[in-house]
Amino acid sequence: MVECVICLETAKKPVKLPCKHQFCGECFEGWRSKYVVSADAITDVSERQCPCCRATIPPSKEQVSILKATRSLKQTCEERGDQNTPDYRQICEDLKKIEAQIGKDWDGVTVLEEETTEQDVVMPGYIAHKRDLKTFMRWFDAANPAKLDRANARLPDGMRSIPLLTFAIMMPSNIDLMRFLMQRGADVNKRSASGATPLSAVCEMGDSVNSALDHNQALEAAKLLLSWGANYVDDPSSMGSKQCCILRAQAQRNNELVSILQSELCGRRCELVDLSSRSELNGRTCVVEEYIKTSNQYVVTVEGRKEEMIFVSPDNLKRRDRTRDDCGYYIEFKNGRFIRKDFDSKDEYKAFLSSMNRDEQPAIDPNAEAKAEQAAADLLAELGIEDDVTEKKAKTQSNNNGKKSKNKKKGKKGKK
C-alpha cells in the first residue's frame, strides 16, 4: 500500500513524481491549485517543485495538451487574420499563463504520470480504425461473463485513450449512439488522458474539413451532453473548463453553440414548476432551447410522445438531468439501426423497463415438468377420466410392442 506524503493515509488514485514521492491524486491537485496554479506564483520556479524534496515537477498530460491546443487556436486566429479580436487577446493571455505554469525549464518530453489500479476496458483498435457501426455493436453486445463496463471503455493508448463516449461523436449515427451509451451508464464527464471531456471535444468540431460533425450536429451533440448533466471543469485553464469550451466554439465560428454554452440553462433538461397558465404541464420535463434576453424568458420543448414548444420564465424551470432511471426515452439497436421510444413520465418509463424484464431471466424449476404432469394427473382424476386415459395409453403401448415384434420376425425371415 502506498502512503500519501500529504495526508499520511493510503493514497487514492496515487500520483508518482519522478523523485519517487507519491500522493493522493486529490491531495496533489489541491496542493498544486493552492501553490502552483495561483496567479501570483505561476512564474516562481520554486512553486513547481515537490513539496517534500523540491525536485522539479513535470507538467501533467492535461497541461501539455492545453499548451498544444492553445497554440493551435492562436495559429488558427493568425491564419484568419483575427489578431485584433478580443478572442485572440484572450487566447494569448491563456497561452502565456499555461507556459508560465509549465515553465521554461521543461524538457518537452517528461510528463507527470498518474498511477491507478482501476483499469478501464480497452476497445480493440481495429474497431476504432474501421468506424463501422455494426462492427462496433457486435463488440459491445458480445458475451460479457465478467460484466465489464464497456460503456465506459476507452481507446488504446496509441489512440489517445479517449473515452468511448467521445469516440461515439465521430461514429455514424453518432447522436443515437451517444444516447445508447449514456443510457447504459457511460460517464458524461469522463476525461481523456489529455483532460478533454466529451463536451470539449464537441466544441472543437463543426467547421474543419476533417470534422466528424457540421455546426448543427455539434449543436445537437452538445445539447444532448448537457441534458445528461455534462459539467465544466473548475480549473479555467483546463480543456474542459467553460471558458475553453466557449473559445473553441468561437474558433469554429459556431455562434449558436457559443450562445448555448454562455447560458445558464440552455441545453439542459429541466422540470416545469409553478406554471399557472398551463398547470397540467407542471412536473413534466423539457429541454431548454434558447434564452430571450429582452423578455427574460426561455424557449423550451416539452418532452413526450407529442412535443410542444412554449415560453417560460427562469422561475418555472428546475434542473433535472437525465439519468439511467429517468431519461425520458428508451433506445435499442435492432436490425442494423437504432429504435427509440419516448415516454411522457418517469413512471411510464419505469413501467416499460419492468415489463421488458431485461436484466432478469425467469427462474427455471428443474422439477417443472414433473410438477406439470402431476397437476394434469390430478385434474384427470378429479374429472373421473383417469382410468379411460390410462387404459388408452396401455392399449397404444401394447399395439406398438406388437408391431415391433412383427417387424423383427420379418427381418429374421429375410435374412434366411
Phi and psi in degrees as a GROMACS rama.xvg file:
@    title "Ramachandran Plot"
@    xaxis  label "Phi"
@    yaxis  label "Psi"
@TYPE xy
-96.2066  133.302  VAL-2
-99.3252  131.924  GLU-3
-73.3433  131.163  CYS-4
-71.4716  -20.4485  VAL-5
-87.3305  -54.2533  ILE-6
-94.7257  -9.37473  CYS-7
62.6381  23.3056  LEU-8
-114.965  175.134  GLU-9
-60.1121  126.328  THR-10
-67.1049  130.803  ALA-11
-103.048  129.068  LYS-12
48.2052  61.3791  LYS-13
-61.2627  143.236  PRO-14
-112.388  129.121  VAL-15
-114.661  124.142  LYS-16
-84.1586  161.373  LEU-17
-57.8642  -24.8806  PRO-18
-79.5733  1.15177  CYS-19
83.8999  -5.35189  LYS-20
-73.6052  142.074  HIS-21
-125.499  148.838  GLN-22
-140.766  160.864  PHE-23
-63.7377  145.789  CYS-24
-57.4654  -44.0977  GLY-25
-69.4568  -39.7469  GLU-26
-62.2511  -43.1473  CYS-27
-67.2321  -43.4335  PHE-28
-65.7458  -36.4067  GLU-29
-63.9524  -40.7584  GLY-30
-66.073  -42.5889  TRP-31
-65.3822  -42.3387  ARG-32
-65.3418  -27.3963  SER-33
-84.4572  -37.5371  LYS-34
-114.264  -24.4091  TYR-35
-99.6182  -41.2847  VAL-36
-95.6558  -0.803279  VAL-37
-65.8762  144.447  SER-38
-61.6156  -29.5117  ALA-39
-82.7308  -11.8243  ASP-40
-121.519  -0.601267  ALA-41
-69.0551  -19.097  ILE-42
-93.1056  -2.92399  THR-43
-87.828  114.63  ASP-44
-61.8135  -33.8485  VAL-45
-63.2804  -23.2959  SER-46
-81.0883  -3.16259  GLU-47
-105.677  33.295  ARG-48
-118.287  155.539  GLN-49
-58.9273  133.259  CYS-50
-65.4999  -12.2865  PRO-51
-97.3859  -50.9268  CYS-52
-118.938  -1.44614  CYS-53
67.8676  19.0568  ARG-54
-71.2068  150.838  ALA-55
-65.3114  134.506  THR-56
-93.6908  120.125  ILE-57
-72.837  160.318  PRO-58
-67.828  154.98  PRO-59
-78.3454  167.024  SER-60
-59.4515  -37.0286  LYS-61
-65.7053  -41.9275  GLU-62
-63.0324  -42.0298  GLN-63
-63.7291  -41.1628  VAL-64
-63.2334  -41.4035  SER-65
-63.5654  -41.4156  ILE-66
-58.308  -47.9233  LEU-67
-66.7037  -41.6753  LYS-68
-66.7703  -39.4911  ALA-69
-68.5532  -39.4448  THR-70
-62.669  -38.2141  ARG-71
-65.8388  -41.7756  SER-72
-62.3432  -40.9604  LEU-73
-62.5965  -42.9397  LYS-74
-65.312  -39.9669  GLN-75
-61.1457  -43.9405  THR-76
-63.7258  -39.1103  CYS-77
-67.5585  -37.6547  GLU-78
-66.5573  -29.2734  GLU-79
-88.0304  -7.66793  ARG-80
76.8918  31.0725  GLY-81
-99.9445  29.7909  ASP-82
-66.8569  -18.7442  GLN-83
-97.2415  9.62833  ASN-84
-91.9486  155.662  THR-85
-61.0408  -34.2512  PRO-86
-61.4972  -42.6945  ASP-87
-64.529  -41.6398  TYR-88
-64.3049  -37.4564  ARG-89
-66.4059  -40.8495  GLN-90
-62.5586  -42.1514  ILE-91
-63.4168  -38.0654  CYS-92
-65.9837  -42.6188  GLU-93
-64.3874  -38.7836  ASP-94
-64.9504  -41.7115  LEU-95
-61.9677  -39.7751  LYS-96
-67.36  -47.0679  LYS-97
-67.8678  -33.1782  ILE-98
-66.7841  -36.3461  GLU-99
-69.2724  -37.5781  ALA-100
-64.3792  -41.3273  GLN-101
-74.5309  -38.9952  ILE-102
92.2916  147.538  GLY-103
-72.0884  -17.9462  LYS-104
-85.5091  2.7736  ASP-105
-67.3999  137.76  TRP-106
-80.4294  -3.86123  ASP-107
82.9328  -0.401692  GLY-108
-126.147  -53.0306  VAL-109
-68.2985  131.643  THR-110
-130.298  157.911  VAL-111
-76.2203  126.242  LEU-112
-100.948  139.62  GLU-113
-103.501  122.96  GLU-114
-93.7325  125.589  GLU-115
-140.023  143.122  THR-116
-89.3206  -10.1951  THR-117
-82.6304  115.389  GLU-118
-102.067  123.023  GLN-119
-77.6275  153.351  ASP-120
-68.3837  136.605  VAL-121
-108.763  121.564  VAL-122
-73.8994  137.173  MET-123
-55.1007  139.205  PRO-124
-62.3229  -32.8934  GLY-125
-64.7686  -29.3773  TYR-126
-69.8673  -40.038  ILE-127
-64.6398  -39.565  ALA-128
-68.7164  -38.7311  HIS-129
-73.311  -37.4142  LYS-130
52.3778  43.6604  ARG-131
-106.107  128.329  ASP-132
-63.437  -44.1163  LEU-133
-65.5113  -39.6384  LYS-134
-63.795  -42.572  THR-135
-61.3198  -45.9436  PHE-136
-69.5082  -31.3476  MET-137
-63.5553  -41.0256  ARG-138
-67.4474  -43.6789  TRP-139
-65.5556  -39.8384  PHE-140
-92.4742  2.23599  ASP-141
-62.8101  160.508  ALA-142
-50.1877  134.788  ALA-143
-136.102  67.1297  ASN-144
-61.6044  -28.8616  PRO-145
-83.4569  -1.11579  ALA-146
52.968  49.7848  LYS-147
-70.3633  146.66  LEU-148
-83.5139  79.5218  ASP-149
-71.1851  -25.5238  ARG-150
-62.7056  -25.6044  ALA-151
-110.232  26.4644  ASN-152
-69.0427  170.676  ALA-153
-135.512  168.253  ARG-154
-80.7759  163.184  LEU-155
-60.7501  161.839  PRO-156
-57.3517  -36.2237  ASP-157
-69.353  -8.12024  GLY-158
-117.554  35.0671  MET-159
70.0639  6.45263  ARG-160
54.8106  34.1773  SER-161
-73.5799  147.168  ILE-162
-64.8011  156.221  PRO-163
-60.5391  -35.8433  LEU-164
-64.6515  -38.9319  LEU-165
-67.1234  -40.137  THR-166
-63.4945  -34.7921  PHE-167
-60.2631  -27.081  ALA-168
-60.9776  -29.4017  ILE-169
-95.9962  4.8311  MET-170
-93.7479  160.228  MET-171
-61.0873  150.777  PRO-172
52.7418  42.4311  SER-173
-61.171  -39.2522  ASN-174
-65.1104  -46.88  ILE-175
-66.017  -36.685  ASP-176
-66.5503  -38.9537  LEU-177
-62.4665  -44.0663  MET-178
-59.3061  -44.6133  ARG-179
-59.1434  -45.7232  PHE-180
-69.5897  -42.3916  LEU-181
-68.1486  -33.9289  MET-182
-65.4092  -22.4664  GLN-183
-103.385  17.8315  ARG-184
102.854  8.58228  GLY-185
-63.2864  135.265  ALA-186
-76.8345  115.542  ASP-187
-69.0888  -16.708  VAL-188
-111.416  14.0316  ASN-189
-65.4874  131.811  LYS-190
-103.974  149.318  ARG-191
-80.5197  178.112  SER-192
-61.9584  -26.0998  ALA-193
-86.2024  -5.45367  SER-194
95.2944  -1.00347  GLY-195
-73.6367  142.583  ALA-196
-104.166  164.535  THR-197
-55.486  -37.7087  PRO-198
-66.8817  -43.106  LEU-199
-66.9119  -30.8798  SER-200
-66.9889  -39.7212  ALA-201
-63.0631  -38.7163  VAL-202
-66.2025  -21.4652  CYS-203
-85.5587  -5.23834  GLU-204
-106.93  165.309  MET-205
116.991  -2.62234  GLY-206
-136.15  -37.0663  ASP-207
-70.4807  159.718  SER-208
-63.5085  -36.6911  VAL-209
-89.0201  7.19783  ASN-210
-69.9432  143.392  SER-211
-77.1155  -18.3159  ALA-212
-125.53  148.97  LEU-213
-90.9397  -178.616  ASP-214
-59.8878  -43.1482  HIS-215
-66.1994  -40.067  ASN-216
-67.5235  -39.6836  GLN-217
-62.768  -39.5422  ALA-218
-63.8268  -44.7365  LEU-219
-64.6596  -41.7894  GLU-220
-64.5103  -40.8957  ALA-221
-64.8165  -43.4116  ALA-222
-63.7473  -37.2378  LYS-223
-63.424  -45.9806  LEU-224
-63.5264  -41.2521  LEU-225
-64.7885  -37.0175  LEU-226
-67.227  -23.5504  SER-227
-92.3423  6.93549  TRP-228
96.1235  22.3722  GLY-229
-58.9541  130.865  ALA-230
-118  162.367  ASN-231
-94.2255  151.245  TYR-232
-76.6367  137.841  VAL-233
-65.0956  -37.293  ASP-234
-65.7095  115.57  ASP-235
-63.5306  -19.7145  PRO-236
-88.3192  -6.20692  SER-237
-75.9571  151.034  SER-238
-61.4519  -26.8872  MET-239
-92.1952  6.62724  GLY-240
-74.8335  159.464  SER-241
-62.6461  -40.8965  LYS-242
-62.3321  -44.5253  GLN-243
-68.4389  -38.0959  CYS-244
-61.7454  -42.988  CYS-245
-64.9927  -42.5541  ILE-246
-61.8699  -38.8947  LEU-247
-70.1305  -39.1033  ARG-248
-65.5117  -36.6833  ALA-249
-66.9211  -38.0868  GLN-250
-63.7446  -30.4656  ALA-251
-85.1511  -1.53892  GLN-252
57.8019  36.7737  ARG-253
-98.0789  82.6366  ASN-254
-63.4992  -36.1983  ASN-255
-64.6829  -40.5053  GLU-256
-66.6618  -38.5898  LEU-257
-59.0951  -43.2706  VAL-258
-62.6994  -40.5192  SER-259
-62.102  -45.6959  ILE-260
-68.5032  -33.6426  LEU-261
-75.4742  -22.7601  GLN-262
-79.9226  156.795  SER-263
-75.9703  -40.4961  GLU-264
-117.209  -10.9422  LEU-265
-58.4929  133.149  CYS-266
89.3405  -18.43  GLY-267
-78.3633  156.049  ARG-268
-95.1403  131.355  ARG-269
-133.207  163.36  CYS-270
-102.802  137.175  GLU-271
-80.4051  130.107  LEU-272
-136.55  150.276  VAL-273
55.8978  35.4353  ASP-274
-83.602  116.955  LEU-275
-86.2274  -38.4562  SER-276
-75.7599  -28.1632  SER-277
-129.538  62.8876  ARG-278
-61.7831  -24.1254  SER-279
-68.1195  -15.0048  GLU-280
-90.7928  -10.3409  LEU-281
-59.3296  132.228  ASN-282
93.9774  -17.1814  GLY-283
-77.3101  156.183  ARG-284
-99.4486  156.459  THR-285
-148.401  165.041  CYS-286
-113.268  128.322  VAL-287
-79.4805  122.57  VAL-288
-96.5281  -42.6592  GLU-289
-157.257  149.783  GLU-290
-108.368  127.306  TYR-291
-99.981  103.852  ILE-292
-65.7116  -38.5991  LYS-293
-62.7145  -34.9785  THR-294
-107.415  -0.0220813  SER-295
52.5145  50.2967  ASN-296
-130.237  157.666  GLN-297
-110.774  143.181  TYR-298
-93.2238  123.182  VAL-299
-127.228  153.283  VAL-300
-108.535  115.665  THR-301
-70.8412  129.426  VAL-302
-79.7454  159.003  GLU-303
139.394  -176.03  GLY-304
-64.4473  -31.5259  ARG-305
-118.211  101.806  LYS-306
-74.696  149.252  GLU-307
-143.555  136.773  GLU-308
-102.947  128.441  MET-309
-138.046  167.639  ILE-310
-106.278  132.034  PHE-311
-139.165  160.722  VAL-312
-88.1538  161.828  SER-313
-56.0921  -30.0743  PRO-314
-69.3786  -16.582  ASP-315
-91.702  7.43013  ASN-316
-121.745  132.042  LEU-317
-127.367  119.848  LYS-318
-59.1546  132.268  ARG-319
-144.467  86.8737  ARG-320
-61.7797  151.04  ASP-321
-68.3791  144.662  ARG-322
-135.83  174.374  THR-323
-63.2678  -30.9329  ARG-324
-90.6724  -8.87277  ASP-325
-152.561  74.9512  ASP-326
-113.827  -8.21399  CYS-327
86.5639  -7.39732  GLY-328
-156.593  165.236  TYR-329
-128.832  131.465  TYR-330
-127.045  135.441  ILE-331
-138.96  163.004  GLU-332
-108.194  115.249  PHE-333
-137.913  136.986  LYS-334
52.3153  41.8514  ASN-335
79.5248  10.1916  GLY-336
-149.516  161.554  ARG-337
-86.9204  138.98  PHE-338
-121.777  130.624  ILE-339
-119.894  139.314  ARG-340
-125.581  126.283  LYS-341
-98.3028  154.755  ASP-342
-132.141  151.003  PHE-343
-85.9035  -19.3573  ASP-344
-150.21  164.418  SER-345
-65.1813  -39.8108  LYS-346
-63.6372  -39.2046  ASP-347
-65.3784  -39.0418  GLU-348
-65.5149  -43.3481  TYR-349
-64.6319  -38.9795  LYS-350
-63.5122  -37.0844  ALA-351
-65.337  -43.8803  PHE-352
-63.1499  -40.2232  LEU-353
-64.4361  -40.4315  SER-354
-67.0726  -31.2424  SER-355
-71.1632  -31.673  MET-356
50.7568  47.2549  ASN-357
-66.7693  -37.011  ARG-358
-92.6673  -9.39332  ASP-359
-121.745  130.87  GLU-360
-96.4778  141.835  GLN-361
-62.1101  137.726  PRO-362
-65.8723  135.041  ALA-363
-103.266  119.437  ILE-364
-87.0901  118.017  ASP-365
-60.9179  -22.8657  PRO-366
-98.3636  14.9217  ASN-367
-60.8205  -40.8956  ALA-368
-65.4255  -43.014  GLU-369
-64.5767  -39.9544  ALA-370
-63.9977  -39.2881  LYS-371
-64.3126  -42.7904  ALA-372
-63.8677  -40.0672  GLU-373
-65.4868  -40.7256  GLN-374
-63.7447  -39.0582  ALA-375
-65.4227  -40.9876  ALA-376
-64.4845  -41.0372  ALA-377
-62.4129  -39.6723  ASP-378
-65.2083  -43.1311  LEU-379
-62.3638  -40.167  LEU-380
-65.1065  -39.131  ALA-381
-65.5346  -32.8991  GLU-382
-83.2777  -9.61851  LEU-383
77.9177  23.2948  GLY-384
-118.775  14.9877  ILE-385
-64.1788  -41.4286  GLU-386
-64.4648  -40.9142  ASP-387
-61.8626  -42.7931  ASP-388
-65.7113  -42.4562  VAL-389
-62.9195  -40.3151  THR-390
-64.8225  -42.429  GLU-391
-62.8806  -41.1569  LYS-392
-62.4784  -43.0925  LYS-393
-64.2309  -40.6043  ALA-394
-64.6733  -43.4651  LYS-395
-62.7569  -41.0767  THR-396
-64.8558  -40.3653  GLN-397
-63.785  -43.446  SER-398
-62.1842  -40.8665  ASN-399
-64.8621  -39.8212  ASN-400
-65.912  -37.3668  ASN-401
-64.3057  -42.2596  GLY-402
-63.2667  -40.6077  LYS-403
-62.9418  -41.0144  LYS-404
-67.9759  -38.011  SER-405
-63.58  -41.4138  LYS-406
-64.2003  -35.8605  ASN-407
-66.2187  -43.0379  LYS-408
-61.8526  -42.4075  LYS-409
-63.2687  -35.6218  LYS-410
-66.6248  -36.0244  GLY-411
-69.3055  -41.1865  LYS-412
-62.81  -39.3441  LYS-413
-62.7352  -36.7437  GLY-414
-68.6698  -36.1254  LYS-415
